[in-house]
Amino acid sequence: MSLEENVKVGLLIDVYGELLSQKQKQMLCDFILNDMSLGEIAENYGISRSAVLDAINKAKQKLNYYEQKLNLCSLKQQLKDACNLDDASCKAKIKQLLEEM
């Protein structure tokens, strides 16, 4: 996985991670955030590498599904961007984002 994809998944974990099972979240965090190999994770859980890869892929699919439906990561980034504007522009941008919800 590319660095850009890892960053995106990390942001999705921050917002939607609690919606994953504890095992899915831990495996995904170990792989993405802790830079563990599939073999290391498999050894920790006593399962095969292919089972770990399957769990990680399913967790990423769930996170992407949640973002597609709820759009919270995108909204969070837009709000952060709006905070960098001057006061009047910031208020206008936030008002626009709230109206779009």
FENDADA-V238902 format. One record per residue. N is the residue number from 1. PHI is phi in degrees with one decimal (none if undefined). OMEGA is omega in radians with two decimals (NA if undefined). NEAR is the number of other C-alpha atoms within 8 Angstrom. Layout:
# FENDADA-V238902
n=N phi=PHI omega=OMEGA near=NEAR
n=N phi=PHI omega=OMEGA near=NEAR
This chain:
# FENDADA-V238902
n=1 phi=none omega=-3.13 near=4
n=2 phi=-77.9 omega=3.11 near=5
n=3 phi=-60.0 omega=3.14 near=6
n=4 phi=-60.4 omega=3.14 near=6
n=5 phi=-67.7 omega=3.10 near=8
n=6 phi=-61.9 omega=3.12 near=10
n=7 phi=-63.9 omega=3.13 near=8
n=8 phi=-60.4 omega=-3.14 near=8
n=9 phi=-65.1 omega=3.09 near=11
n=10 phi=-60.0 omega=3.10 near=10
n=11 phi=-65.2 omega=3.12 near=9
n=12 phi=-64.5 omega=3.09 near=13
n=13 phi=-62.1 omega=3.13 near=11
n=14 phi=-58.5 omega=-3.06 near=7
n=15 phi=-86.7 omega=-3.00 near=9
n=16 phi=-113.4 omega=-3.03 near=10
n=17 phi=-55.1 omega=-3.12 near=10
n=18 phi=-68.8 omega=3.12 near=9
n=19 phi=-85.0 omega=3.07 near=5
n=20 phi=-86.2 omega=3.01 near=10
n=21 phi=-66.9 omega=-3.13 near=7
n=22 phi=-57.3 omega=-3.11 near=7
n=23 phi=-66.9 omega=3.12 near=6
n=24 phi=-61.1 omega=-3.11 near=11
n=25 phi=-62.5 omega=-3.11 near=13
n=26 phi=-65.7 omega=3.12 near=8
n=27 phi=-63.0 omega=3.14 near=12
n=28 phi=-64.6 omega=3.11 near=12
n=29 phi=-64.1 omega=3.11 near=9
n=30 phi=-60.5 omega=-3.09 near=11
n=31 phi=-73.3 omega=-3.03 near=12
n=32 phi=-84.5 omega=-3.00 near=11
n=33 phi=-86.1 omega=-3.10 near=8
n=34 phi=-97.5 omega=3.06 near=7
n=35 phi=55.8 omega=3.09 near=7
n=36 phi=-86.2 omega=3.11 near=9
n=37 phi=-80.3 omega=3.09 near=7
n=38 phi=-60.8 omega=3.13 near=10
n=39 phi=-63.2 omega=3.12 near=8
n=40 phi=-63.7 omega=3.14 near=8
n=41 phi=-66.3 omega=3.13 near=14
n=42 phi=-59.2 omega=3.13 near=13
n=43 phi=-63.6 omega=3.14 near=9
n=44 phi=-62.6 omega=-3.09 near=6
n=45 phi=-99.5 omega=-3.14 near=6
n=46 phi=67.9 omega=3.13 near=6
n=47 phi=-129.5 omega=-3.12 near=8
n=48 phi=-78.6 omega=3.08 near=9
n=49 phi=-61.8 omega=-3.14 near=10
n=50 phi=-67.2 omega=3.09 near=6
n=51 phi=-68.4 omega=3.09 near=9
n=52 phi=-64.4 omega=3.14 near=13
n=53 phi=-59.4 omega=3.12 near=9
n=54 phi=-62.7 omega=3.13 near=8
n=55 phi=-64.0 omega=3.14 near=10
n=56 phi=-65.4 omega=3.13 near=11
n=57 phi=-64.4 omega=3.10 near=8
n=58 phi=-64.7 omega=3.12 near=8
n=59 phi=-64.9 omega=3.11 near=12
n=60 phi=-63.9 omega=3.10 near=10
n=61 phi=-62.5 omega=3.11 near=8
n=62 phi=-62.3 omega=-3.13 near=9
n=63 phi=-61.3 omega=3.11 near=13
n=64 phi=-65.2 omega=3.10 near=9
n=65 phi=-63.8 omega=3.12 near=8
n=66 phi=-60.6 omega=3.14 near=10
n=67 phi=-66.6 omega=3.13 near=11
n=68 phi=-61.6 omega=-3.10 near=7
n=69 phi=-83.1 omega=-3.01 near=6
n=70 phi=-101.2 omega=3.05 near=6
n=71 phi=60.8 omega=-3.06 near=9
n=72 phi=-74.0 omega=3.11 near=8
n=73 phi=-64.6 omega=3.12 near=10
n=74 phi=-63.2 omega=3.12 near=7
n=75 phi=-62.6 omega=3.12 near=9
n=76 phi=-59.6 omega=3.14 near=8
n=77 phi=-66.5 omega=3.12 near=8
n=78 phi=-64.5 omega=3.09 near=8
n=79 phi=-67.4 omega=3.07 near=9
n=80 phi=-62.3 omega=3.12 near=8
n=81 phi=-63.1 omega=-3.13 near=8
n=82 phi=-64.8 omega=3.14 near=11
n=83 phi=-67.6 omega=3.12 near=8
n=84 phi=-84.5 omega=3.13 near=7
n=85 phi=-85.9 omega=3.05 near=9
n=86 phi=-67.1 omega=-3.01 near=7
n=87 phi=-54.7 omega=-3.09 near=6
n=88 phi=-65.7 omega=3.14 near=7
n=89 phi=-66.8 omega=3.12 near=9
n=90 phi=-61.9 omega=3.13 near=12
n=91 phi=-61.3 omega=3.14 near=8
n=92 phi=-64.8 omega=-3.13 near=8
n=93 phi=-66.3 omega=3.13 near=9
n=94 phi=-64.6 omega=3.10 near=10
n=95 phi=-59.8 omega=3.13 near=8
n=96 phi=-61.5 omega=-3.13 near=8
n=97 phi=-63.2 omega=3.13 near=9
n=98 phi=-65.5 omega=3.12 near=7
n=99 phi=-67.8 omega=-3.14 near=6
n=100 phi=-76.6 omega=-3.09 near=5
n=101 phi=-74.6 omega=NA near=4
